[in-house]
């Protein structure tokens, strides 16, 4: 016969692969014993050309380096028979095994399993082989299902299943699968959420996070990722901001979040459960970040030009419900700005196809200040500003006290040095030392006096920020002054926090506002105002 034999061995876990006397060596030993026994009875039966070994790889598919090399050697007739200890080493997938048999037939090659001893040249032998592969595939799927169910049960209890630890937490040594807060990283995570709310953009937040020296958590097992090397990307920053783990929730089956839940099995459905670790970020802050991320995504969907149109994503057509986005056209009199239907295939069948941007903004924006006043947003702003000012003043007090205390000590040291220099007992060398020390104290005193002036300027600036909240005219004047200084995207962010939507129809505009208060009657010229109870954003 004189076969050219290729011995194939495989194990499915890294642990097995690392054992010196593990399954790999056992398979090789059994294959050698079988070969020696065969040669003893049939000296010309064949010769072992090569041994192919896949360590730590499953037989659920053919993505195995040694297996692929073996098939290439079959095609180039380097070997013409595959020797395995049992069928499950070769394949546990019926489709893959059928393809293997076809390839062997095509190149006039065979395979031999020591355990089963099937002869595929007969119909009965071929049927038995397929039955064995079916059973192997069934066993693999059952094992996979048991593992999945176990992971699902642990997830429902709020435990992790071996995923990399996120920034702000560390493993709980007393409870496997649970986490505890890492205090040093927790402040960084809270700061990241604050930065995003301040900037309103992932790209700008990314720059600010890098500037403040905040780095993603480094994982030794994920060094091929940028985050694994301590580098932020928009995707990793977005993943952090979207992660419900930071409010004490465990996402179960997050990969199925966007699928139709009705078509999934019970253990495949997406849900949020209470996590086995404490919350790190306040729920109000987390929800506000999610809403801002959703608005940002909606703005991006409307195109880059729309960022300069401050009512983008807010204006909606009463007939079709689609959003209006910014567009422009050139005419004899110059550039004309419009709000048009969000671009889709086909023609726009609505009566209102586009509206002039300038005239629309002229109708709505002058009433914004009065509307904010009626909705109570200035009350919220007053509370927020007072909180910020109090924090600023509290942070300045210790520094102010420290500087004054040090200045007092410096004056005492200077007086003492001058007293010593006036005494006749002081030598010339000692006098030089005193002069150097006096100069050093003088320089330090100058720097501290500059620091003290800076602190006083900050205190005065904080005092100047205080507004007469009872004077409506002053409030509106300051709002209008600040509004003019905002960039287009900042104006859009503010408007989206006030208006849920502005519906456009032939009769004019209907403003639907977010409000946590009772319905407020607002008399705006040519505009109907509605309110929805959705909570202050």
VEXDREN-2710 file (C-alpha; in Angstrom, 1 decimal):
% VEXDREN-2710
k/r/px/py/pz
1/UNK/0.0/0.0/0.0
2/UNK/2.8/2.4/1.0
3/UNK/0.6/5.2/2.4
4/UNK/2.0/8.6/3.1
5/UNK/0.6/9.1/6.6
6/UNK/-0.2/12.4/8.3
7/UNK/-1.0/12.0/12.0
8/UNK/-3.5/14.7/13.3
9/UNK/-3.8/15.5/17.1
10/UNK/-5.9/18.2/18.8
11/UNK/-7.0/19.4/22.2
12/UNK/-9.6/22.1/22.9
13/UNK/-8.3/24.1/25.8
14/UNK/-5.1/25.9/26.6
15/UNK/-4.8/24.1/29.9
16/UNK/-4.7/20.7/28.2
17/UNK/-2.2/22.0/25.7
18/UNK/0.2/23.2/28.4
19/UNK/0.3/19.8/30.2
20/UNK/3.4/17.9/29.3
21/UNK/1.8/14.5/29.7
22/UNK/-1.7/15.7/28.6
23/UNK/-4.0/14.7/25.8
24/UNK/-1.7/15.8/23.0
25/UNK/1.2/13.5/24.1
26/UNK/-1.3/10.7/24.8
27/UNK/-2.8/11.0/21.2
28/UNK/0.7/10.9/19.7
29/UNK/1.7/7.9/21.8
30/UNK/-1.5/6.0/20.8
31/UNK/-0.9/6.9/17.1
32/UNK/2.7/5.6/17.2
33/UNK/1.6/2.4/18.9
34/UNK/-1.1/1.8/16.2
35/UNK/1.4/2.5/13.5
36/UNK/4.1/0.2/14.9
37/UNK/1.4/-2.6/15.3
38/UNK/0.2/-2.0/11.7
39/UNK/3.8/-2.1/10.3
40/UNK/4.5/-5.3/12.2
41/UNK/1.7/-7.1/10.3
42/UNK/2.1/-5.1/7.0
43/UNK/5.6/-3.9/6.6
44/UNK/4.8/-1.9/3.4
45/UNK/1.6/-0.3/4.8
46/UNK/3.1/3.2/4.9
47/UNK/5.4/5.8/6.4
48/UNK/4.6/8.7/8.8
49/UNK/5.4/11.9/6.8
50/UNK/4.3/14.5/9.3
51/UNK/2.5/15.1/12.6
52/UNK/-0.1/18.0/12.7
53/UNK/-0.9/19.4/16.1
54/UNK/-3.6/21.9/17.0
55/UNK/-3.3/22.9/20.7
56/UNK/-6.1/24.7/22.5
57/UNK/-8.5/24.8/19.5
58/UNK/-12.1/23.6/19.2
59/UNK/-13.3/21.2/16.5
60/UNK/-16.5/23.3/16.0
61/UNK/-15.0/24.7/12.8
62/UNK/-11.9/24.3/10.6
63/UNK/-10.2/27.5/11.6
64/UNK/-7.2/25.6/12.9
65/UNK/-3.7/26.3/11.5
66/UNK/-2.4/22.7/11.6
67/UNK/-5.7/21.4/10.1
68/UNK/-5.5/23.8/7.2
69/UNK/-1.8/22.9/6.6
70/UNK/-2.8/19.2/6.6
71/UNK/-5.5/19.8/4.0
72/UNK/-3.0/21.7/1.8
73/UNK/-0.7/18.7/2.1
74/UNK/-3.6/16.5/1.0
75/UNK/-4.1/18.7/-2.1
76/UNK/-0.5/18.7/-3.1
77/UNK/-0.3/14.9/-2.4
78/UNK/2.3/15.3/0.3
79/UNK/0.2/12.9/2.4
80/UNK/-2.7/10.6/1.3
81/UNK/-4.1/9.3/4.6
82/UNK/-5.0/11.0/7.8
83/UNK/-4.6/9.1/11.0
84/UNK/-6.5/10.2/14.2
85/UNK/-7.1/8.6/17.5
86/UNK/-10.9/9.3/17.3
87/UNK/-13.3/11.2/15.0
88/UNK/-13.9/14.0/17.5
89/UNK/-10.3/15.0/17.2
90/UNK/-10.9/15.7/13.5
91/UNK/-14.3/17.4/13.5
92/UNK/-17.4/18.0/15.5
93/UNK/-19.4/19.6/12.8
94/UNK/-21.4/17.6/10.2
95/UNK/-21.0/20.2/7.4
96/UNK/-17.3/20.4/7.9
97/UNK/-16.9/16.7/7.9
98/UNK/-18.9/16.3/4.7
99/UNK/-16.6/18.8/3.0
100/UNK/-13.6/16.9/4.4
101/UNK/-14.9/13.6/2.8
102/UNK/-15.4/15.3/-0.5
103/UNK/-11.9/16.7/-0.5
104/UNK/-10.5/13.2/0.4
105/UNK/-12.4/11.6/-2.5
106/UNK/-11.3/14.4/-4.9
107/UNK/-7.6/13.7/-4.2
108/UNK/-7.9/9.9/-3.7
109/UNK/-7.0/10.1/-0.1
110/UNK/-8.4/8.5/3.1
111/UNK/-8.7/8.9/6.8
112/UNK/-8.4/6.3/9.6
113/UNK/-9.7/6.6/13.1
114/UNK/-8.0/4.2/15.6
115/UNK/-11.0/4.2/18.0
116/UNK/-13.9/3.7/15.6
117/UNK/-12.1/1.7/12.8
118/UNK/-14.7/2.7/10.2
119/UNK/-14.3/1.8/6.5
120/UNK/-15.7/4.7/4.4
121/UNK/-15.5/2.7/1.2
122/UNK/-18.8/1.0/2.1
123/UNK/-22.3/2.6/2.5
124/UNK/-22.7/1.1/5.9
125/UNK/-19.3/2.4/7.1
126/UNK/-20.0/5.9/5.7
127/UNK/-23.4/6.0/7.5
128/UNK/-21.8/5.0/10.8
129/UNK/-19.2/7.8/10.4
130/UNK/-21.9/10.4/9.8
131/UNK/-23.8/9.2/12.8
132/UNK/-20.7/9.5/15.0
133/UNK/-20.0/13.0/13.7
134/UNK/-23.7/13.9/14.4
135/UNK/-23.4/12.7/18.0
136/UNK/-20.1/14.7/18.4
137/UNK/-21.8/17.8/17.1
138/UNK/-24.8/17.2/19.4
139/UNK/-22.4/16.8/22.4
140/UNK/-20.6/20.0/21.5
141/UNK/-23.8/22.0/21.3
142/UNK/-25.1/20.6/24.5
143/UNK/-21.9/21.6/26.3
144/UNK/-22.1/25.0/24.8
145/UNK/-25.7/25.4/25.9
146/UNK/-24.9/24.3/29.5
147/UNK/-22.1/26.9/29.6
148/UNK/-24.4/29.6/28.2
149/UNK/-27.1/28.8/30.8
150/UNK/-24.5/28.9/33.6
151/UNK/-23.2/32.3/32.4
152/UNK/-26.8/33.5/32.1
153/UNK/-27.6/32.5/35.7
154/UNK/-24.5/34.3/37.0
155/UNK/-25.4/37.4/35.0
156/UNK/-28.9/37.5/36.5
157/UNK/-27.3/37.5/39.9
158/UNK/-25.4/40.6/38.8
159/UNK/-22.0/38.9/38.6
160/UNK/-19.3/39.2/35.9
161/UNK/-18.3/36.3/33.7
162/UNK/-14.6/37.0/33.3
163/UNK/-14.8/40.2/31.3
164/UNK/-12.0/42.8/31.7
165/UNK/-12.5/45.1/34.7
166/UNK/-13.7/48.5/33.8
167/UNK/-12.1/51.8/34.9
168/UNK/-13.3/52.7/38.4
169/UNK/-13.6/49.2/39.8
170/UNK/-11.4/46.2/40.9
171/UNK/-12.2/42.6/41.6
172/UNK/-13.7/41.8/45.0
173/UNK/-11.1/39.3/46.5
174/UNK/-13.8/37.9/48.9
175/UNK/-16.5/37.3/46.3
176/UNK/-15.7/36.0/42.8
177/UNK/-17.6/37.8/40.0
178/UNK/-18.3/40.9/42.1
179/UNK/-16.5/44.2/42.0
180/UNK/-15.5/46.9/44.5
181/UNK/-14.9/50.6/43.8
182/UNK/-11.3/51.7/43.2
183/UNK/-11.3/55.2/44.8
184/UNK/-8.4/56.6/42.8
185/UNK/-10.1/55.6/39.5
186/UNK/-13.6/56.5/40.6
187/UNK/-12.9/60.2/40.7
188/UNK/-11.5/60.0/37.2
189/UNK/-14.7/58.3/35.9
190/UNK/-16.9/60.9/37.5
191/UNK/-14.8/63.6/35.9
192/UNK/-15.1/62.0/32.5
193/UNK/-18.9/62.2/32.8
194/UNK/-18.6/65.9/33.8
195/UNK/-16.3/66.7/30.9
196/UNK/-18.7/65.2/28.4
197/UNK/-21.6/67.2/29.8
198/UNK/-19.5/70.3/29.6
199/UNK/-18.2/69.7/26.0
200/UNK/-21.3/68.0/24.5
201/UNK/-19.1/66.2/22.0
202/UNK/-17.0/63.0/22.1
203/UNK/-14.2/64.5/20.1
204/UNK/-13.9/67.5/22.3
205/UNK/-14.3/65.4/25.5
206/UNK/-11.6/63.1/24.2
207/UNK/-9.1/66.0/24.0
208/UNK/-10.0/67.3/27.4
209/UNK/-9.7/63.9/29.0
210/UNK/-6.3/63.5/27.5
211/UNK/-5.3/67.0/28.7
212/UNK/-6.3/66.1/32.3
213/UNK/-4.1/63.0/32.2
214/UNK/-6.9/60.5/32.6
215/UNK/-6.0/57.2/30.9
216/UNK/-8.1/54.1/30.2
217/UNK/-7.6/51.0/32.2
218/UNK/-4.8/48.9/30.8
219/UNK/-5.4/45.2/30.3
220/UNK/-2.3/43.0/29.8
221/UNK/-4.5/40.6/27.7
222/UNK/-5.7/43.3/25.3
223/UNK/-2.4/45.0/24.4
224/UNK/-3.3/44.9/20.7
225/UNK/-6.1/47.4/21.4
226/UNK/-5.3/51.1/21.8
227/UNK/-7.2/51.1/25.1
228/UNK/-5.0/48.3/26.2
229/UNK/-2.0/50.6/25.6
230/UNK/-3.6/53.4/27.6
231/UNK/-4.9/55.4/24.6
232/UNK/-8.4/56.7/24.4
233/UNK/-10.5/56.3/21.2
234/UNK/-14.0/57.7/20.5
235/UNK/-15.3/54.1/20.7
236/UNK/-13.7/53.4/24.1
237/UNK/-14.9/56.7/25.5
238/UNK/-18.4/56.1/24.2
239/UNK/-18.4/52.6/25.7
240/UNK/-17.5/54.0/29.1
241/UNK/-20.2/56.7/28.9
242/UNK/-22.8/54.1/27.8
243/UNK/-21.9/51.5/30.4
244/UNK/-24.8/50.9/32.9
245/UNK/-22.3/49.3/35.3
246/UNK/-21.5/52.7/36.6
247/UNK/-25.0/53.1/38.0
248/UNK/-25.0/49.6/39.6
249/UNK/-26.7/47.8/36.8
250/UNK/-25.6/44.6/35.0
251/UNK/-26.4/44.3/31.2
252/UNK/-27.4/40.8/30.4
253/UNK/-27.0/39.7/26.7
254/UNK/-26.0/43.2/25.6
255/UNK/-25.1/41.8/22.2
256/UNK/-28.8/41.1/21.6
257/UNK/-30.0/44.5/22.7
258/UNK/-31.0/45.7/19.2
259/UNK/-32.6/42.4/18.2
260/UNK/-36.4/41.6/18.3
261/UNK/-36.7/40.2/21.8
262/UNK/-39.8/38.2/20.9
263/UNK/-37.8/36.0/18.6
264/UNK/-35.1/35.1/21.3
265/UNK/-35.0/32.4/23.8
266/UNK/-35.5/33.3/27.5
267/UNK/-31.7/33.1/28.2
268/UNK/-30.9/35.1/25.1
269/UNK/-33.0/38.2/25.8
270/UNK/-31.5/41.5/26.8
271/UNK/-32.2/42.9/30.2
272/UNK/-30.8/45.1/33.0
273/UNK/-30.5/43.7/36.5
274/UNK/-29.1/44.9/39.8
275/UNK/-25.3/44.4/39.8
276/UNK/-23.2/42.8/42.5
277/UNK/-21.3/46.1/43.0
278/UNK/-22.2/49.6/44.1
279/UNK/-23.0/52.5/41.7
280/UNK/-20.2/54.9/41.0
281/UNK/-22.0/57.7/39.1
282/UNK/-25.3/59.4/40.1
283/UNK/-28.3/58.1/38.1
284/UNK/-29.3/61.7/37.2
285/UNK/-25.9/62.4/35.7
286/UNK/-25.8/59.1/33.8
287/UNK/-29.3/59.6/32.3
288/UNK/-28.4/63.2/31.3
289/UNK/-25.3/61.9/29.5
290/UNK/-27.4/59.2/27.7
291/UNK/-29.8/61.9/26.4
292/UNK/-27.0/64.1/25.3
293/UNK/-25.4/61.1/23.4
294/UNK/-28.7/60.4/21.7
295/UNK/-29.0/64.0/20.6
296/UNK/-25.5/64.1/19.3
297/UNK/-26.2/60.9/17.3
298/UNK/-29.3/62.5/15.9
299/UNK/-27.3/65.6/14.9
300/UNK/-24.7/63.5/13.1
301/UNK/-27.4/61.6/11.2
302/UNK/-28.6/64.9/9.7
303/UNK/-25.2/65.7/8.2
304/UNK/-22.2/67.9/8.9
305/UNK/-23.8/71.1/7.4
306/UNK/-26.6/70.9/10.0
307/UNK/-24.3/71.7/12.9
308/UNK/-24.5/75.4/11.9
309/UNK/-28.3/75.4/11.9
310/UNK/-29.4/75.7/15.6
311/UNK/-32.9/74.3/15.1
312/UNK/-31.6/71.1/13.5
313/UNK/-33.2/68.0/15.0
314/UNK/-35.9/70.0/16.8
315/UNK/-38.0/71.2/13.8
316/UNK/-40.3/68.4/12.7
317/UNK/-42.9/68.1/9.9
318/UNK/-46.5/67.8/11.1
319/UNK/-47.4/65.7/8.0
320/UNK/-44.6/63.0/7.9
321/UNK/-43.0/63.4/11.3
322/UNK/-39.5/63.7/9.8
323/UNK/-36.9/66.1/11.1
324/UNK/-35.8/69.2/9.3
325/UNK/-32.0/69.7/8.7
326/UNK/-30.0/72.7/7.4
327/UNK/-29.4/73.4/3.7
328/UNK/-28.3/76.4/1.7
329/UNK/-28.7/77.7/-1.9
330/UNK/-27.1/80.5/-3.8
331/UNK/-29.3/83.1/-5.6
332/UNK/-29.0/86.5/-7.2
333/UNK/-29.1/88.2/-3.8
334/UNK/-26.5/85.9/-2.2
335/UNK/-26.7/82.8/0.1
336/UNK/-30.1/81.6/1.3
337/UNK/-30.4/79.4/4.3
338/UNK/-33.2/76.8/4.6
339/UNK/-34.5/74.0/6.8
340/UNK/-35.4/71.1/4.6
341/UNK/-36.7/67.5/5.2
342/UNK/-34.1/65.0/6.3
343/UNK/-32.6/63.5/3.1
344/UNK/-34.3/60.3/2.1
345/UNK/-34.9/58.5/-1.2
346/UNK/-37.8/59.8/-3.3
347/UNK/-39.6/63.1/-3.5
348/UNK/-41.1/65.0/-0.5
349/UNK/-44.9/64.9/-0.8
350/UNK/-45.6/67.2/2.2
351/UNK/-47.1/70.6/1.6
352/UNK/-44.2/72.3/3.4
353/UNK/-41.0/71.2/1.7
354/UNK/-38.6/73.8/3.2
355/UNK/-38.7/76.9/5.3
356/UNK/-36.4/79.9/5.5
357/UNK/-33.9/79.5/8.4
358/UNK/-33.6/83.2/9.1
359/UNK/-37.4/83.9/9.4
360/UNK/-38.0/80.7/11.4
361/UNK/-35.3/81.7/13.9
362/UNK/-36.6/85.3/14.1
363/UNK/-40.0/84.0/15.2
364/UNK/-38.9/81.5/17.8
365/UNK/-35.6/82.7/19.3
366/UNK/-36.7/86.2/20.7
367/UNK/-39.3/84.4/22.9
368/UNK/-36.7/81.9/24.2
369/UNK/-35.7/83.9/27.3
370/UNK/-39.3/84.5/28.4
371/UNK/-40.1/80.9/27.8
372/UNK/-37.1/79.8/30.0
373/UNK/-38.3/82.2/32.7
374/UNK/-41.8/80.7/32.6
375/UNK/-40.6/77.1/32.7
376/UNK/-38.4/77.7/35.7
377/UNK/-35.0/77.1/34.0
378/UNK/-33.6/80.2/35.6
379/UNK/-34.4/78.8/39.0
380/UNK/-32.5/75.6/38.1
381/UNK/-29.6/77.8/36.8
382/UNK/-29.7/79.8/40.1
383/UNK/-29.3/76.7/42.2
384/UNK/-26.5/75.3/40.0
385/UNK/-24.6/78.6/40.0
386/UNK/-24.9/79.0/43.7
387/UNK/-23.6/75.5/44.2
388/UNK/-20.6/76.2/41.9
389/UNK/-19.8/79.5/43.6
390/UNK/-20.0/77.8/47.0
391/UNK/-17.6/75.1/45.9
392/UNK/-15.2/77.7/44.4
393/UNK/-15.3/79.8/47.6
394/UNK/-14.7/76.7/49.8
395/UNK/-11.8/75.6/47.7
396/UNK/-10.2/79.1/47.9
397/UNK/-10.4/79.4/51.7
398/UNK/-7.8/76.8/52.6
399/UNK/-5.3/78.2/50.1
400/UNK/-6.0/81.8/51.3
401/UNK/-5.4/80.7/54.9
402/UNK/-2.2/78.9/53.9
403/UNK/-0.7/81.8/52.0
404/UNK/-1.5/84.3/54.8
405/UNK/0.0/82.0/57.4
406/UNK/3.2/81.6/55.4
407/UNK/3.5/85.4/54.8
408/UNK/3.2/85.9/58.5
409/UNK/6.0/83.4/59.2
410/UNK/8.2/85.0/56.5
411/UNK/7.8/88.4/58.1
412/UNK/8.9/86.9/61.4
413/UNK/11.9/85.2/59.8
414/UNK/12.9/88.5/58.1
415/UNK/12.7/90.4/61.4
416/UNK/14.8/87.7/63.1
417/UNK/17.4/87.8/60.4
418/UNK/17.7/91.6/60.5
419/UNK/18.1/91.5/64.3
420/UNK/21.0/89.0/63.9
421/UNK/22.6/91.1/61.3
422/UNK/22.6/94.2/63.6
423/UNK/24.6/92.3/66.3
424/UNK/28.3/92.9/66.3
425/UNK/29.0/89.2/67.0
426/UNK/28.0/88.2/63.5
427/UNK/31.0/87.4/61.4
428/UNK/31.5/88.4/57.7
429/UNK/30.8/84.9/56.5
430/UNK/27.7/84.6/58.6
431/UNK/26.6/88.0/57.3
432/UNK/26.7/86.7/53.7
433/UNK/24.6/83.7/54.7
434/UNK/22.0/86.0/56.3
435/UNK/21.9/88.2/53.2
436/UNK/21.2/85.2/50.9
437/UNK/18.6/83.9/53.3
438/UNK/16.9/87.4/53.3
439/UNK/16.9/87.5/49.5
440/UNK/15.3/84.0/49.4
441/UNK/12.6/85.1/51.8
442/UNK/12.0/88.3/49.9
443/UNK/11.5/86.3/46.6
444/UNK/9.2/83.8/48.3
445/UNK/7.2/86.7/49.8
446/UNK/6.8/88.3/46.4
447/UNK/5.4/85.1/44.9
448/UNK/3.0/84.5/47.8
449/UNK/1.7/88.1/47.5
450/UNK/1.0/87.5/43.8
451/UNK/-0.8/84.3/44.7
452/UNK/-2.8/86.1/47.3
453/UNK/-3.8/88.8/44.7
454/UNK/-4.9/86.0/42.3
455/UNK/-7.1/84.4/45.0
456/UNK/-8.7/87.8/45.8
457/UNK/-9.4/88.3/42.1
458/UNK/-11.0/84.9/41.9
459/UNK/-13.1/85.8/45.0
460/UNK/-14.2/89.1/43.4
461/UNK/-15.0/87.3/40.1
462/UNK/-17.2/84.9/41.9
463/UNK/-19.0/87.7/43.7
464/UNK/-19.5/89.5/40.4
465/UNK/-21.2/86.4/39.0
466/UNK/-24.1/86.8/41.5
467/UNK/-27.2/87.9/39.8
468/UNK/-30.3/89.7/41.0
469/UNK/-32.6/86.7/40.3
470/UNK/-35.7/88.7/41.2
471/UNK/-35.1/91.2/38.5
472/UNK/-36.5/89.7/35.3
473/UNK/-35.2/92.3/33.0
474/UNK/-31.6/91.8/34.3
475/UNK/-32.0/88.0/33.9
476/UNK/-33.2/88.3/30.4
477/UNK/-30.5/90.8/29.5
478/UNK/-27.8/88.6/30.8
479/UNK/-29.3/85.6/29.0
480/UNK/-29.4/87.5/25.7
481/UNK/-25.8/88.7/26.2
482/UNK/-24.6/85.1/26.9
483/UNK/-26.7/83.7/24.0
484/UNK/-24.8/85.8/21.5
485/UNK/-21.5/84.5/22.7
486/UNK/-22.5/80.8/22.2
487/UNK/-21.3/78.8/19.2
488/UNK/-24.0/77.2/17.0
489/UNK/-23.6/73.7/18.5
490/UNK/-23.9/75.1/22.0
491/UNK/-27.1/77.0/21.0
492/UNK/-28.5/73.7/19.5
493/UNK/-27.7/71.9/22.8
494/UNK/-29.5/74.5/24.8
495/UNK/-32.6/74.4/22.5
496/UNK/-32.7/70.6/22.7
497/UNK/-32.8/70.8/26.5
498/UNK/-35.8/73.2/26.3
499/UNK/-37.8/71.9/23.3
500/UNK/-38.7/68.3/22.8
501/UNK/-39.8/69.3/19.3
502/UNK/-41.1/72.2/17.3
503/UNK/-43.8/71.0/14.9
504/UNK/-44.2/72.8/11.6
505/UNK/-47.4/73.0/9.6
506/UNK/-49.2/75.4/7.3
507/UNK/-50.5/77.5/10.2
508/UNK/-47.2/78.0/11.9
509/UNK/-45.3/76.4/14.7
510/UNK/-46.3/74.3/17.7
511/UNK/-43.6/74.3/20.5
512/UNK/-43.5/71.1/22.6
513/UNK/-41.3/71.9/25.7
514/UNK/-39.8/69.7/28.3
515/UNK/-41.1/70.7/31.7
516/UNK/-41.3/69.2/35.2
517/UNK/-43.9/71.8/36.2
518/UNK/-47.6/72.1/35.6
519/UNK/-48.9/73.3/32.3
520/UNK/-47.8/77.0/31.9
521/UNK/-49.8/79.4/29.7
522/UNK/-47.3/81.2/27.4
523/UNK/-48.7/83.8/25.0
524/UNK/-46.3/83.9/22.1
525/UNK/-47.2/85.6/18.9
526/UNK/-48.4/83.2/16.2
527/UNK/-47.1/80.2/18.1
528/UNK/-49.0/77.6/20.0
529/UNK/-47.2/76.1/23.0
530/UNK/-47.6/72.6/24.5
531/UNK/-45.9/71.1/27.4
532/UNK/-45.0/67.4/28.1
533/UNK/-44.2/66.0/31.6
534/UNK/-40.8/64.3/30.9
535/UNK/-38.6/65.8/33.6
536/UNK/-36.1/68.5/33.4
537/UNK/-33.2/67.5/31.1
END
